[in-house]
Amino acid sequence: MSRTNKQVIADFAAALFRGDLDLVKQLMHPDFFIHEAESLPYGGVHRGLEGILTVFKGINSSWANVSNNVLEIHGQPNDSQFFMMADLSGTSHKTGRSFKISVLERYVVEDGKLKEIHPHYFDTKAVWDVDQD
């Protein structure tokens, strides 16, 4: 199945959230990495399938009912860079309080595979605050 670069981004995000690791791995560039904000519980640079799973484990161990509502993906079908706007929400396992923030993620596609993700959270402090007693 031939995908445009924009379809790679959309398919990757959907596969990740439904747990389709075979498709995630298929769409991932061999040099894949995600660079999360250092101020988050799962911050840092994470590489490959294990890296994205580390991020997901960090997200799910911190929060329940995590939802990533994709609002739009900007970029032409075969551009190499894309920007995804999404609303991210969840509930702290520790306090039971919820958060909802906007996220802008920069994606880089190379050779038809997702190579880089750079999430930019609108308010990382709001994410931390819901987890504080």
CNS distance restraints for C-alpha pairs under 8 A (distance, minus, plus):
assign (resid   3 and name CA) (resid   7 and name CA) 5.59 0.50 0.50
assign (resid   3 and name CA) (resid   8 and name CA) 6.19 0.50 0.50
assign (resid   3 and name CA) (resid 112 and name CA) 7.67 0.50 0.50
assign (resid   4 and name CA) (resid   8 and name CA) 6.38 0.50 0.50
assign (resid   4 and name CA) (resid  77 and name CA) 5.55 0.50 0.50
assign (resid   4 and name CA) (resid  78 and name CA) 5.62 0.50 0.50
assign (resid   4 and name CA) (resid 112 and name CA) 7.49 0.50 0.50
assign (resid   5 and name CA) (resid   9 and name CA) 6.63 0.50 0.50
assign (resid   5 and name CA) (resid  77 and name CA) 5.80 0.50 0.50
assign (resid   5 and name CA) (resid  78 and name CA) 4.93 0.50 0.50
assign (resid   5 and name CA) (resid  79 and name CA) 6.65 0.50 0.50
assign (resid   5 and name CA) (resid  80 and name CA) 6.97 0.50 0.50
assign (resid   5 and name CA) (resid 109 and name CA) 6.41 0.50 0.50
assign (resid   5 and name CA) (resid 112 and name CA) 5.93 0.50 0.50
assign (resid   5 and name CA) (resid 113 and name CA) 7.63 0.50 0.50
assign (resid   6 and name CA) (resid  10 and name CA) 6.50 0.50 0.50
assign (resid   6 and name CA) (resid  73 and name CA) 7.82 0.50 0.50
assign (resid   6 and name CA) (resid  75 and name CA) 7.20 0.50 0.50
assign (resid   6 and name CA) (resid  76 and name CA) 7.12 0.50 0.50
assign (resid   6 and name CA) (resid  77 and name CA) 4.85 0.50 0.50
assign (resid   6 and name CA) (resid  78 and name CA) 6.41 0.50 0.50
assign (resid   6 and name CA) (resid  79 and name CA) 7.52 0.50 0.50
assign (resid   6 and name CA) (resid  82 and name CA) 7.39 0.50 0.50
assign (resid   7 and name CA) (resid  11 and name CA) 5.80 0.50 0.50
assign (resid   7 and name CA) (resid  77 and name CA) 7.42 0.50 0.50
assign (resid   8 and name CA) (resid  12 and name CA) 5.88 0.50 0.50
assign (resid   8 and name CA) (resid  27 and name CA) 6.57 0.50 0.50
assign (resid   8 and name CA) (resid 112 and name CA) 7.26 0.50 0.50
assign (resid   8 and name CA) (resid 113 and name CA) 6.92 0.50 0.50
assign (resid   8 and name CA) (resid 114 and name CA) 6.97 0.50 0.50
assign (resid   9 and name CA) (resid  13 and name CA) 6.27 0.50 0.50
assign (resid   9 and name CA) (resid 107 and name CA) 7.44 0.50 0.50
assign (resid   9 and name CA) (resid 114 and name CA) 7.01 0.50 0.50
assign (resid  10 and name CA) (resid  14 and name CA) 6.24 0.50 0.50
assign (resid  11 and name CA) (resid  15 and name CA) 5.95 0.50 0.50
assign (resid  12 and name CA) (resid  16 and name CA) 6.04 0.50 0.50
assign (resid  12 and name CA) (resid  23 and name CA) 7.32 0.50 0.50
assign (resid  12 and name CA) (resid  24 and name CA) 5.62 0.50 0.50
assign (resid  12 and name CA) (resid  27 and name CA) 6.43 0.50 0.50
assign (resid  13 and name CA) (resid  17 and name CA) 6.37 0.50 0.50
assign (resid  14 and name CA) (resid  18 and name CA) 6.31 0.50 0.50
assign (resid  15 and name CA) (resid  19 and name CA) 5.97 0.50 0.50
assign (resid  15 and name CA) (resid  20 and name CA) 4.90 0.50 0.50
assign (resid  15 and name CA) (resid  21 and name CA) 7.06 0.50 0.50
assign (resid  15 and name CA) (resid  23 and name CA) 6.36 0.50 0.50
assign (resid  15 and name CA) (resid  24 and name CA) 5.99 0.50 0.50
assign (resid  16 and name CA) (resid  20 and name CA) 6.05 0.50 0.50
assign (resid  16 and name CA) (resid  21 and name CA) 6.75 0.50 0.50
assign (resid  16 and name CA) (resid  24 and name CA) 6.15 0.50 0.50
assign (resid  20 and name CA) (resid  24 and name CA) 6.35 0.50 0.50
assign (resid  21 and name CA) (resid  25 and name CA) 5.99 0.50 0.50
assign (resid  22 and name CA) (resid  26 and name CA) 6.19 0.50 0.50
assign (resid  23 and name CA) (resid  27 and name CA) 6.17 0.50 0.50
assign (resid  24 and name CA) (resid  28 and name CA) 6.21 0.50 0.50
assign (resid  24 and name CA) (resid  49 and name CA) 7.91 0.50 0.50
assign (resid  25 and name CA) (resid  49 and name CA) 6.44 0.50 0.50
assign (resid  27 and name CA) (resid 112 and name CA) 7.78 0.50 0.50
assign (resid  27 and name CA) (resid 113 and name CA) 5.15 0.50 0.50
assign (resid  27 and name CA) (resid 114 and name CA) 6.07 0.50 0.50
assign (resid  28 and name CA) (resid  32 and name CA) 6.18 0.50 0.50
assign (resid  28 and name CA) (resid  48 and name CA) 7.62 0.50 0.50
assign (resid  28 and name CA) (resid  49 and name CA) 7.82 0.50 0.50
assign (resid  28 and name CA) (resid 113 and name CA) 5.21 0.50 0.50
assign (resid  28 and name CA) (resid 114 and name CA) 4.88 0.50 0.50
assign (resid  28 and name CA) (resid 115 and name CA) 6.47 0.50 0.50
assign (resid  29 and name CA) (resid 110 and name CA) 7.23 0.50 0.50
assign (resid  29 and name CA) (resid 111 and name CA) 7.87 0.50 0.50
assign (resid  29 and name CA) (resid 113 and name CA) 4.71 0.50 0.50
assign (resid  29 and name CA) (resid 114 and name CA) 5.24 0.50 0.50
assign (resid  29 and name CA) (resid 115 and name CA) 4.93 0.50 0.50
assign (resid  30 and name CA) (resid  48 and name CA) 7.03 0.50 0.50
assign (resid  30 and name CA) (resid 115 and name CA) 7.56 0.50 0.50
assign (resid  31 and name CA) (resid  47 and name CA) 7.37 0.50 0.50
assign (resid  31 and name CA) (resid  48 and name CA) 6.84 0.50 0.50
assign (resid  31 and name CA) (resid 115 and name CA) 6.13 0.50 0.50
assign (resid  32 and name CA) (resid  47 and name CA) 5.77 0.50 0.50
assign (resid  32 and name CA) (resid  48 and name CA) 5.18 0.50 0.50
assign (resid  32 and name CA) (resid 114 and name CA) 6.67 0.50 0.50
assign (resid  32 and name CA) (resid 115 and name CA) 4.24 0.50 0.50
assign (resid  32 and name CA) (resid 116 and name CA) 5.65 0.50 0.50
assign (resid  33 and name CA) (resid  45 and name CA) 6.63 0.50 0.50
assign (resid  33 and name CA) (resid  46 and name CA) 5.47 0.50 0.50
assign (resid  33 and name CA) (resid  47 and name CA) 4.24 0.50 0.50
assign (resid  33 and name CA) (resid  48 and name CA) 5.98 0.50 0.50
assign (resid  33 and name CA) (resid  51 and name CA) 7.16 0.50 0.50
assign (resid  33 and name CA) (resid  52 and name CA) 7.78 0.50 0.50
assign (resid  33 and name CA) (resid 115 and name CA) 6.38 0.50 0.50
assign (resid  33 and name CA) (resid 116 and name CA) 5.14 0.50 0.50
assign (resid  33 and name CA) (resid 117 and name CA) 6.58 0.50 0.50
assign (resid  34 and name CA) (resid  45 and name CA) 5.72 0.50 0.50
assign (resid  34 and name CA) (resid  46 and name CA) 5.35 0.50 0.50
assign (resid  34 and name CA) (resid  47 and name CA) 6.54 0.50 0.50
assign (resid  34 and name CA) (resid  51 and name CA) 7.46 0.50 0.50
assign (resid  34 and name CA) (resid  52 and name CA) 7.00 0.50 0.50
assign (resid  34 and name CA) (resid 116 and name CA) 5.70 0.50 0.50
assign (resid  34 and name CA) (resid 117 and name CA) 4.62 0.50 0.50
assign (resid  34 and name CA) (resid 118 and name CA) 5.97 0.50 0.50
assign (resid  34 and name CA) (resid 119 and name CA) 7.97 0.50 0.50
assign (resid  35 and name CA) (resid  43 and name CA) 7.37 0.50 0.50
assign (resid  35 and name CA) (resid  44 and name CA) 5.61 0.50 0.50
assign (resid  35 and name CA) (resid  45 and name CA) 4.32 0.50 0.50
assign (resid  35 and name CA) (resid  46 and name CA) 6.40 0.50 0.50
assign (resid  35 and name CA) (resid 116 and name CA) 7.97 0.50 0.50
assign (resid  35 and name CA) (resid 117 and name CA) 6.45 0.50 0.50
assign (resid  35 and name CA) (resid 118 and name CA) 5.27 0.50 0.50
assign (resid  35 and name CA) (resid 119 and name CA) 7.08 0.50 0.50
assign (resid  36 and name CA) (resid  40 and name CA) 7.36 0.50 0.50
assign (resid  36 and name CA) (resid  42 and name CA) 7.09 0.50 0.50
assign (resid  36 and name CA) (resid  43 and name CA) 4.71 0.50 0.50
assign (resid  36 and name CA) (resid  44 and name CA) 5.16 0.50 0.50
assign (resid  36 and name CA) (resid  45 and name CA) 6.32 0.50 0.50
assign (resid  36 and name CA) (resid  46 and name CA) 8.00 0.50 0.50
assign (resid  36 and name CA) (resid 118 and name CA) 6.60 0.50 0.50
assign (resid  36 and name CA) (resid 119 and name CA) 6.14 0.50 0.50
assign (resid  36 and name CA) (resid 120 and name CA) 7.94 0.50 0.50
assign (resid  37 and name CA) (resid  43 and name CA) 4.98 0.50 0.50
assign (resid  37 and name CA) (resid  44 and name CA) 6.29 0.50 0.50
assign (resid  37 and name CA) (resid 119 and name CA) 7.55 0.50 0.50
assign (resid  37 and name CA) (resid 120 and name CA) 7.42 0.50 0.50
assign (resid  38 and name CA) (resid  42 and name CA) 7.61 0.50 0.50
assign (resid  38 and name CA) (resid  43 and name CA) 4.15 0.50 0.50
assign (resid  38 and name CA) (resid  44 and name CA) 5.34 0.50 0.50
assign (resid  39 and name CA) (resid  43 and name CA) 6.16 0.50 0.50
assign (resid  39 and name CA) (resid 124 and name CA) 7.06 0.50 0.50
assign (resid  40 and name CA) (resid 124 and name CA) 6.95 0.50 0.50
assign (resid  40 and name CA) (resid 128 and name CA) 7.52 0.50 0.50
assign (resid  41 and name CA) (resid  58 and name CA) 6.62 0.50 0.50
assign (resid  41 and name CA) (resid  59 and name CA) 7.92 0.50 0.50
assign (resid  41 and name CA) (resid  62 and name CA) 7.82 0.50 0.50
assign (resid  42 and name CA) (resid  54 and name CA) 7.51 0.50 0.50
assign (resid  42 and name CA) (resid  55 and name CA) 5.65 0.50 0.50
assign (resid  42 and name CA) (resid  58 and name CA) 5.25 0.50 0.50
assign (resid  42 and name CA) (resid  59 and name CA) 7.13 0.50 0.50
assign (resid  43 and name CA) (resid  55 and name CA) 7.96 0.50 0.50
assign (resid  45 and name CA) (resid  51 and name CA) 7.96 0.50 0.50
assign (resid  46 and name CA) (resid  50 and name CA) 7.77 0.50 0.50
assign (resid  46 and name CA) (resid  51 and name CA) 4.18 0.50 0.50
assign (resid  46 and name CA) (resid  52 and name CA) 6.49 0.50 0.50
assign (resid  46 and name CA) (resid  54 and name CA) 7.47 0.50 0.50
assign (resid  46 and name CA) (resid  55 and name CA) 7.51 0.50 0.50
assign (resid  47 and name CA) (resid  51 and name CA) 4.45 0.50 0.50
assign (resid  47 and name CA) (resid  52 and name CA) 6.98 0.50 0.50
assign (resid  48 and name CA) (resid  52 and name CA) 6.56 0.50 0.50
assign (resid  49 and name CA) (resid  53 and name CA) 6.18 0.50 0.50
assign (resid  50 and name CA) (resid  54 and name CA) 6.07 0.50 0.50
assign (resid  51 and name CA) (resid  55 and name CA) 6.43 0.50 0.50
assign (resid  52 and name CA) (resid  56 and name CA) 6.23 0.50 0.50
assign (resid  53 and name CA) (resid  57 and name CA) 5.93 0.50 0.50
assign (resid  54 and name CA) (resid  58 and name CA) 6.11 0.50 0.50
assign (resid  55 and name CA) (resid  59 and name CA) 6.19 0.50 0.50
assign (resid  56 and name CA) (resid  60 and name CA) 6.09 0.50 0.50
assign (resid  57 and name CA) (resid  61 and name CA) 5.90 0.50 0.50
assign (resid  58 and name CA) (resid  62 and name CA) 6.20 0.50 0.50
assign (resid  59 and name CA) (resid  63 and name CA) 6.06 0.50 0.50
assign (resid  59 and name CA) (resid  66 and name CA) 7.93 0.50 0.50
assign (resid  60 and name CA) (resid  64 and name CA) 6.24 0.50 0.50
assign (resid  60 and name CA) (resid  66 and name CA) 7.32 0.50 0.50
assign (resid  61 and name CA) (resid  93 and name CA) 7.63 0.50 0.50
assign (resid  62 and name CA) (resid  92 and name CA) 6.10 0.50 0.50
assign (resid  62 and name CA) (resid  93 and name CA) 6.03 0.50 0.50
assign (resid  62 and name CA) (resid  94 and name CA) 7.72 0.50 0.50
assign (resid  63 and name CA) (resid  90 and name CA) 5.65 0.50 0.50
assign (resid  63 and name CA) (resid  91 and name CA) 5.09 0.50 0.50
assign (resid  63 and name CA) (resid  92 and name CA) 4.52 0.50 0.50
assign (resid  63 and name CA) (resid  93 and name CA) 5.31 0.50 0.50
assign (resid  64 and name CA) (resid  90 and name CA) 5.73 0.50 0.50
assign (resid  64 and name CA) (resid  91 and name CA) 5.08 0.50 0.50
assign (resid  64 and name CA) (resid  92 and name CA) 6.32 0.50 0.50
assign (resid  64 and name CA) (resid  93 and name CA) 6.14 0.50 0.50
assign (resid  65 and name CA) (resid  89 and name CA) 7.69 0.50 0.50
assign (resid  65 and name CA) (resid  90 and name CA) 5.18 0.50 0.50
assign (resid  65 and name CA) (resid  91 and name CA) 6.15 0.50 0.50
assign (resid  66 and name CA) (resid  88 and name CA) 7.27 0.50 0.50
assign (resid  66 and name CA) (resid  89 and name CA) 5.61 0.50 0.50
assign (resid  66 and name CA) (resid  90 and name CA) 4.29 0.50 0.50
assign (resid  66 and name CA) (resid  91 and name CA) 7.14 0.50 0.50
assign (resid  67 and name CA) (resid  87 and name CA) 7.80 0.50 0.50
assign (resid  67 and name CA) (resid  88 and name CA) 5.69 0.50 0.50
assign (resid  67 and name CA) (resid  89 and name CA) 5.28 0.50 0.50
assign (resid  67 and name CA) (resid  90 and name CA) 6.36 0.50 0.50
assign (resid  68 and name CA) (resid  86 and name CA) 6.30 0.50 0.50
assign (resid  68 and name CA) (resid  87 and name CA) 5.78 0.50 0.50
assign (resid  68 and name CA) (resid  88 and name CA) 4.63 0.50 0.50
assign (resid  68 and name CA) (resid  89 and name CA) 6.71 0.50 0.50
assign (resid  69 and name CA) (resid  86 and name CA) 5.29 0.50 0.50
assign (resid  69 and name CA) (resid  87 and name CA) 5.09 0.50 0.50
assign (resid  69 and name CA) (resid  88 and name CA) 6.42 0.50 0.50
assign (resid  70 and name CA) (resid  84 and name CA) 7.12 0.50 0.50
assign (resid  70 and name CA) (resid  85 and name CA) 6.14 0.50 0.50
assign (resid  70 and name CA) (resid  86 and name CA) 4.25 0.50 0.50
assign (resid  70 and name CA) (resid  87 and name CA) 6.60 0.50 0.50
assign (resid  71 and name CA) (resid  84 and name CA) 7.49 0.50 0.50
assign (resid  71 and name CA) (resid  85 and name CA) 5.44 0.50 0.50
assign (resid  71 and name CA) (resid  86 and name CA) 5.07 0.50 0.50
assign (resid  71 and name CA) (resid  87 and name CA) 7.26 0.50 0.50
assign (resid  72 and name CA) (resid  84 and name CA) 5.76 0.50 0.50
assign (resid  72 and name CA) (resid  85 and name CA) 5.39 0.50 0.50
assign (resid  72 and name CA) (resid  86 and name CA) 7.14 0.50 0.50
assign (resid  73 and name CA) (resid  82 and name CA) 6.71 0.50 0.50
assign (resid  73 and name CA) (resid  83 and name CA) 5.64 0.50 0.50
assign (resid  73 and name CA) (resid  84 and name CA) 4.34 0.50 0.50
assign (resid  73 and name CA) (resid  85 and name CA) 6.44 0.50 0.50
assign (resid  74 and name CA) (resid  82 and name CA) 5.57 0.50 0.50
assign (resid  74 and name CA) (resid  83 and name CA) 5.07 0.50 0.50
assign (resid  74 and name CA) (resid  84 and name CA) 6.26 0.50 0.50
assign (resid  75 and name CA) (resid  79 and name CA) 6.16 0.50 0.50
assign (resid  75 and name CA) (resid  81 and name CA) 6.84 0.50 0.50
assign (resid  75 and name CA) (resid  82 and name CA) 5.01 0.50 0.50
assign (resid  75 and name CA) (resid  83 and name CA) 6.87 0.50 0.50
assign (resid  79 and name CA) (resid 109 and name CA) 7.97 0.50 0.50
assign (resid  80 and name CA) (resid 108 and name CA) 5.57 0.50 0.50
assign (resid  80 and name CA) (resid 109 and name CA) 4.93 0.50 0.50
assign (resid  80 and name CA) (resid 110 and name CA) 6.47 0.50 0.50
assign (resid  81 and name CA) (resid 106 and name CA) 7.00 0.50 0.50
assign (resid  81 and name CA) (resid 107 and name CA) 5.59 0.50 0.50
assign (resid  81 and name CA) (resid 108 and name CA) 4.65 0.50 0.50
assign (resid  81 and name CA) (resid 109 and name CA) 6.40 0.50 0.50
assign (resid  82 and name CA) (resid 106 and name CA) 5.77 0.50 0.50
assign (resid  82 and name CA) (resid 107 and name CA) 5.08 0.50 0.50
assign (resid  82 and name CA) (resid 108 and name CA) 6.57 0.50 0.50
assign (resid  83 and name CA) (resid 104 and name CA) 6.63 0.50 0.50
assign (resid  83 and name CA) (resid 105 and name CA) 5.52 0.50 0.50
assign (resid  83 and name CA) (resid 106 and name CA) 4.67 0.50 0.50
assign (resid  83 and name CA) (resid 107 and name CA) 6.21 0.50 0.50
assign (resid  84 and name CA) (resid 103 and name CA) 7.98 0.50 0.50
assign (resid  84 and name CA) (resid 104 and name CA) 5.64 0.50 0.50
assign (resid  84 and name CA) (resid 105 and name CA) 5.14 0.50 0.50
assign (resid  84 and name CA) (resid 106 and name CA) 6.62 0.50 0.50
assign (resid  84 and name CA) (resid 107 and name CA) 7.78 0.50 0.50
assign (resid  85 and name CA) (resid 102 and name CA) 7.24 0.50 0.50
assign (resid  85 and name CA) (resid 103 and name CA) 5.90 0.50 0.50
assign (resid  85 and name CA) (resid 104 and name CA) 4.76 0.50 0.50
assign (resid  85 and name CA) (resid 105 and name CA) 6.66 0.50 0.50
assign (resid  86 and name CA) (resid 102 and name CA) 5.84 0.50 0.50
assign (resid  86 and name CA) (resid 103 and name CA) 5.27 0.50 0.50
assign (resid  86 and name CA) (resid 104 and name CA) 6.54 0.50 0.50
assign (resid  87 and name CA) (resid 100 and name CA) 6.72 0.50 0.50
assign (resid  87 and name CA) (resid 101 and name CA) 5.72 0.50 0.50
assign (resid  87 and name CA) (resid 102 and name CA) 4.59 0.50 0.50
assign (resid  87 and name CA) (resid 103 and name CA) 6.07 0.50 0.50
assign (resid  88 and name CA) (resid 100 and name CA) 5.60 0.50 0.50
assign (resid  88 and name CA) (resid 101 and name CA) 5.40 0.50 0.50
assign (resid  88 and name CA) (resid 102 and name CA) 6.10 0.50 0.50
assign (resid  88 and name CA) (resid 103 and name CA) 6.65 0.50 0.50
assign (resid  89 and name CA) (resid  98 and name CA) 7.22 0.50 0.50
assign (resid  89 and name CA) (resid  99 and name CA) 5.38 0.50 0.50
assign (resid  89 and name CA) (resid 100 and name CA) 4.17 0.50 0.50
assign (resid  89 and name CA) (resid 101 and name CA) 6.42 0.50 0.50
assign (resid  90 and name CA) (resid  98 and name CA) 5.59 0.50 0.50
assign (resid  90 and name CA) (resid  99 and name CA) 5.69 0.50 0.50
assign (resid  90 and name CA) (resid 100 and name CA) 6.83 0.50 0.50
assign (resid  91 and name CA) (resid  96 and name CA) 5.81 0.50 0.50
assign (resid  91 and name CA) (resid  97 and name CA) 5.50 0.50 0.50
assign (resid  91 and name CA) (resid  98 and name CA) 4.10 0.50 0.50
assign (resid  91 and name CA) (resid  99 and name CA) 6.42 0.50 0.50
assign (resid  91 and name CA) (resid 130 and name CA) 7.80 0.50 0.50
assign (resid  92 and name CA) (resid  96 and name CA) 5.01 0.50 0.50
assign (resid  92 and name CA) (resid  97 and name CA) 5.54 0.50 0.50
assign (resid  92 and name CA) (resid  98 and name CA) 6.19 0.50 0.50
assign (resid  92 and name CA) (resid 130 and name CA) 6.26 0.50 0.50
assign (resid  92 and name CA) (resid 131 and name CA) 5.53 0.50 0.50
assign (resid  93 and name CA) (resid 131 and name CA) 7.76 0.50 0.50
assign (resid  94 and name CA) (resid 131 and name CA) 6.05 0.50 0.50
assign (resid  94 and name CA) (resid 132 and name CA) 7.90 0.50 0.50
assign (resid  95 and name CA) (resid 130 and name CA) 6.90 0.50 0.50
assign (resid  95 and name CA) (resid 131 and name CA) 5.79 0.50 0.50
assign (resid  95 and name CA) (resid 132 and name CA) 7.01 0.50 0.50
assign (resid  95 and name CA) (resid 133 and name CA) 6.56 0.50 0.50
assign (resid  96 and name CA) (resid 130 and name CA) 7.94 0.50 0.50
assign (resid  97 and name CA) (resid 130 and name CA) 5.36 0.50 0.50
assign (resid  97 and name CA) (resid 131 and name CA) 7.28 0.50 0.50
assign (resid  98 and name CA) (resid 130 and name CA) 6.25 0.50 0.50
assign (resid  99 and name CA) (resid 126 and name CA) 6.91 0.50 0.50
assign (resid  99 and name CA) (resid 127 and name CA) 6.31 0.50 0.50
assign (resid  99 and name CA) (resid 130 and name CA) 6.63 0.50 0.50
assign (resid 101 and name CA) (resid 121 and name CA) 7.23 0.50 0.50
assign (resid 101 and name CA) (resid 122 and name CA) 6.34 0.50 0.50
assign (resid 101 and name CA) (resid 123 and name CA) 6.63 0.50 0.50
assign (resid 101 and name CA) (resid 126 and name CA) 7.84 0.50 0.50
assign (resid 101 and name CA) (resid 127 and name CA) 7.98 0.50 0.50
assign (resid 102 and name CA) (resid 121 and name CA) 6.35 0.50 0.50
assign (resid 102 and name CA) (resid 122 and name CA) 5.47 0.50 0.50
assign (resid 102 and name CA) (resid 123 and name CA) 7.82 0.50 0.50
assign (resid 103 and name CA) (resid 119 and name CA) 6.71 0.50 0.50
assign (resid 103 and name CA) (resid 120 and name CA) 5.69 0.50 0.50
assign (resid 103 and name CA) (resid 121 and name CA) 4.59 0.50 0.50
assign (resid 103 and name CA) (resid 122 and name CA) 5.85 0.50 0.50
assign (resid 104 and name CA) (resid 119 and name CA) 5.94 0.50 0.50
assign (resid 104 and name CA) (resid 120 and name CA) 5.17 0.50 0.50
assign (resid 104 and name CA) (resid 121 and name CA) 6.53 0.50 0.50
assign (resid 104 and name CA) (resid 122 and name CA) 7.72 0.50 0.50
assign (resid 105 and name CA) (resid 117 and name CA) 6.61 0.50 0.50
assign (resid 105 and name CA) (resid 118 and name CA) 5.48 0.50 0.50
assign (resid 105 and name CA) (resid 119 and name CA) 4.13 0.50 0.50
assign (resid 105 and name CA) (resid 120 and name CA) 5.83 0.50 0.50
assign (resid 106 and name CA) (resid 116 and name CA) 7.83 0.50 0.50
assign (resid 106 and name CA) (resid 117 and name CA) 5.68 0.50 0.50
assign (resid 106 and name CA) (resid 118 and name CA) 5.03 0.50 0.50
assign (resid 106 and name CA) (resid 119 and name CA) 6.34 0.50 0.50
assign (resid 107 and name CA) (resid 114 and name CA) 7.30 0.50 0.50
assign (resid 107 and name CA) (resid 115 and name CA) 7.59 0.50 0.50
assign (resid 107 and name CA) (resid 116 and name CA) 5.55 0.50 0.50
assign (resid 107 and name CA) (resid 117 and name CA) 4.70 0.50 0.50
assign (resid 107 and name CA) (resid 118 and name CA) 6.58 0.50 0.50
assign (resid 108 and name CA) (resid 114 and name CA) 6.15 0.50 0.50
assign (resid 108 and name CA) (resid 115 and name CA) 5.56 0.50 0.50
assign (resid 108 and name CA) (resid 116 and name CA) 4.96 0.50 0.50
assign (resid 108 and name CA) (resid 117 and name CA) 6.68 0.50 0.50
assign (resid 109 and name CA) (resid 113 and name CA) 5.41 0.50 0.50
assign (resid 109 and name CA) (resid 114 and name CA) 4.49 0.50 0.50
assign (resid 109 and name CA) (resid 115 and name CA) 5.36 0.50 0.50
assign (resid 109 and name CA) (resid 116 and name CA) 7.11 0.50 0.50
assign (resid 110 and name CA) (resid 114 and name CA) 6.42 0.50 0.50
assign (resid 110 and name CA) (resid 115 and name CA) 6.14 0.50 0.50
assign (resid 123 and name CA) (resid 127 and name CA) 6.96 0.50 0.50
assign (resid 124 and name CA) (resid 128 and name CA) 6.46 0.50 0.50
assign (resid 125 and name CA) (resid 129 and name CA) 5.96 0.50 0.50
assign (resid 126 and name CA) (resid 130 and name CA) 6.56 0.50 0.50
assign (resid 127 and name CA) (resid 131 and name CA) 7.28 0.50 0.50
assign (resid 128 and name CA) (resid 132 and name CA) 6.83 0.50 0.50
